[in-house]
């Protein structure tokens, strides 16, 4: 795993740590699911579109970490 991918993961770590503090038995999929519900409510698109875009971005960043937007 590249240093860039580790850095990208570290960007999400504070949110994950806060979520686990509030919900100690939570799995990372629980946070992702709740974020998709939030997208349904708070964004111009729905969770499905957000998930599709996030999956494409994640795949691109895994194959070419230098493509990360930050």
Secondary structure, 3 states (H helix, E strand, C coil): CCHHHHHHHHHHHHHHHHHHHHCCCCCHHHHHHHHHHHHHHHCCCCHHHHHHHHHHHHHHHHHCHHHCCC
